[in-house]
Amino acid sequence: MPRRIRRWLELLGLGGLAVVGFGVGIADQLGWLDKVAPKGVATLTLLMVSGVVVMLLVELSPLRALEDIRDRLAGLDIDTIAASLRRSHYGGVVEVHKRFPDDVFASRVAKAKQVTILNTWIPNLDLLEQELEAAIVDRRAEVRIMLLHPRSLLVGLREAALGRSDGAGNAFVSTGITNCLETLARLHRRLAKRQGNLKVRVFNSQASVSVYRADERYLVSMFLHGQLAINSPQFEIEGTRDTVLGEQIQRELDTLWDIGRDVDLGDWNRSIDMIRF
């Protein structure tokens, strides 16, 4: 039966019961029911209550259908289904940040067993230094850092894209790289027996993206003109092997790591001088 017709029938039924109820009340007050049937009030009352019950049962049937739907949904793992859809429809992207979220990445490093950073250089390394040290010393995490070789020809290209210097006439990019190497060498000296957990390589190749990885999460950005990668939008991606973007980003990290050359942080200046590509 069409829903509209059914609704009208329900309203007519309820209206009829209401009219009968008023009629019975008036007839009772006038004493007519006792003349017609001494037991009429009780009989009519029972009939009306029965009618109301029937109408309520009709009205409650859609609620039973909703309960059935709820029971079926309760048996589903909504979080797993949502994660699967996110992987298939969005390639693993879970959030887009306006700029690099230092606090978010630091909190992930605080729990991570594997940390990887790929960038021309790491402008925010001083904000992450303590978290990286704690990850290595407290949890024996493996930390891999990839930086552009400070004397690479690509330094000049990135310099031109940024259009800035350090204010003293020195190349902004190469200064940033050497400052990072000095910071990492200082961290390396504090690690004592855990020095092997910090691995640094320099590369002489065009990196397509900057990547900050903590376990299964990546923060990925692009090298745009006129601004640092950490000041550009950051795509937060989950999954290293089970999402489209996660697989692509991990492949890029592996490629740059293979291209790179190890830096001896015990004497990074000498090590950089000896590296040939």
N, C-alpha and C positions, 0 to 999 in steps of 0.2 A: 504494500500500500504506500502511495506517495506520502512523504513526510508532512506536506502541507495539509492534505485531507485528514491524515491521522491526527494532526494537531487540532484541527477544527472539531473532529469527533470528540476528542478529549475535553475540549472547552465546553462543548454542548452537554456532555455528560456531567461535568462538574457543575455547570449552570443549572441543569435540571435538578440535581441533588440539592443545590442551594434553594431553588424555588420550592421544592417539596418540603424542605426543612422549615422554611418560613410558613408554608401553608399548614403544616402539621402543628406548629406552635400556635398559630392563630386559632385553628380548629380546637385545639386542646383548651385554650383559654375560654372559648365560647361554649365548651361542653359538648360539642358535636360528636367527638370521637367516642365518648362513652355511650351515646345513643346508637351510633352505627355499629360499633364493635368494642365491648368493654376492654378487650386486650389489644385494641388497635394501636395504641401508643407504643407498647413494647414491640409489637410486630414491625411497625413502620420504622421505629428506631433501629432495630436489628437490620432491616433491609438497607437503610441509609448507611449505617456503619459498614456493612458488607460492600456497598457500592463504592464508598470512599476507599476501602482497602484495595478493591480491584483497581481503581484509578491510580492509587499510589504504586501498586505493583507495576502497572503499565509505565508510569513515570520513572520508576527505578530501574527498568530494564536497560536503558542506555548507560546508567551508572555501573551496572554489572559488566557491560562491555568495556567500559573504561578500566575497571579493575582487572579484567582479563588482559587488556593491553599492558597495564602496569606490571602484572605478574610476568608477562613475556619479556618486557624490558629489563626486569630485575635479573633475569637469567642471562642477560648479555653483558659482556665486559666492555662498557662504553669507552673507557680510557684506551683500551687496546685498539678498538675500532677507530677511535679518533686519531690515534698515533699512526695507524695504518693508512688512513685517508690523508693525513698530513704528509706522510712519506711519498704517497703516490701522486697527490695533486700539487704539492708545493715543493717537492724534491728534498724535503728535510728542513726547510726554513721554518723556524718556530717564532721568530721575532725580528724586527728591524729596529735598530737603535740609531738615533740621530747622529751620534758620535760614539767613540770608543767608551764603553762603560767600565771604567777602571775598577769600581767596586764589585761589579758582577764577575769580572774575570778573576780578580783577586780572591773572591770567595770560592770560585771553582778551583783555582790553583791550590787553595788551602785543603782541598780534599782529593786532589788528583794524584795519580801514580805516573802519569805521562804528560809532559808539557812540551809543546813545540811552538816556536815563534819564528815566523818568516816575515822579514821586512827589509826595506833598504837600510834602515837603522831603527832603533827603538826609542823614540822620543820620551816615552813614559816609563823607561826602565827603572828610574829611581823610585817610582811608585810601586814597582813589582819586586824590587830586590829582596826585601825581607820575606815576602811570600815564597819566592823561588828558593831562598835559602832554607826556609822551614820545610818546604816540600822535599828537598834533598836530604837534609839532616834528620828530620823526624820520621819521614815515610819512605826514605830511600827512593824517591821518585826519579825518573829519568827526564832530564831537561835538555832539549836540543834547541840551539839558537842558530839561525841562518841570517847572515848580513851580507850586503853587497861589499865586494872588495873595495877598500878606500881609494885605490888607484885605478879602478876600472874606468874605461872610457864611458861607461853608462852613468857614472857619477855626474859628468858634465851634462848629460841629457836630462837627468832628473833635476839638476840644479837649474837648468834653463826652464823646465816645466814649473818649478816652484817660484822662480824669479826672485830669489832672495839670497843674502849672505849672512854671515854671523856678526856683521857689524864691524869687523876688524879687517876686512878685505880677504878673509879666508873663505874657502868653499864651505857653504853651509852643510851640504850633505856629507862630505868627507870628514868634516869636524864632528858631525853627529855620530858617524860610524866609529871614529877613533875614541870618542868619549864613551861609547858603549863598550868597546873592547877594554878600555881601562876599568870601567865599572865591573865588567865580568871577570877581569883578572883579579880585582880586589875581592870579589865574591869567591873566586876559585881558591884564593889563599886561605880563606876562613873555613873551607870545607874539610880540610885535613884528609881523613881517610875516605871521604866521599867525593873527592875531586873527580873521579871517573864518571860520576853521575851527571856532570855538567859537560856537555859537548858543544863546541862552537865551530861552525864552518863559515867560510866566506865564499861567495860565488861570483862569477863573472858572466852573468846572463840576465836577460830581461825577465824579471819576475812579473807575472800577470796580476797577482793579487797579494795583499798582505794577509797573513793568517796568524791568529792566536788560538792555539788549541789546548784544551785541558780535558784529557780523557776523551769522552765521546762528543764533546761540544766544540764547535769552531766559531770564532768571530772573524768574519771575512770582509775585507774592504778592497777598494780599487785605488790605483794611483792616478788621481785626478790632477788637472793643472791648477796651480795656484793654492793648493792646500794639502796638508799632510794627510796621510791615509787614516791616522787616528782621529782626525777631525771630520772625516767623511762618514756617510752612513755605514753602519756595520750590520751585516746579515748574520744572525745567529742560526747556525745549522747544527742539526743533530745527526749522529750516525757516521761511522767511519767506513763501513762497507755495505750498509743496507739502505742507503738513500742515494739518489742520483747525484745531488750536489756534494754530499759527503764523500762519495767515491772519487769524484773529480778533484775535489780539494786535496784529499789525501794523496792522490796520484801526483798532483803538482808538488806537494811537500816532498814526496819520495824522489821525484825528478830533480828538484833543486838540491836535495841532500846528496844525491849521487854526483851532481855536477860540482858541488862545493869541495873545498879543501880544508882539512883540519887546521885549526889555529892552536898553537901551543900557548896557553894562557900563562904559563910560567915566564915567558918572554915573548909577548905578543908582537912587539915591534920587529924583532928579529924574524919571528915566524912569518909575518906578513911580507917582509922583504924577500924571503926565500920562496914564497909561493909563486908558481908559474902556471899559466893556463895555456 
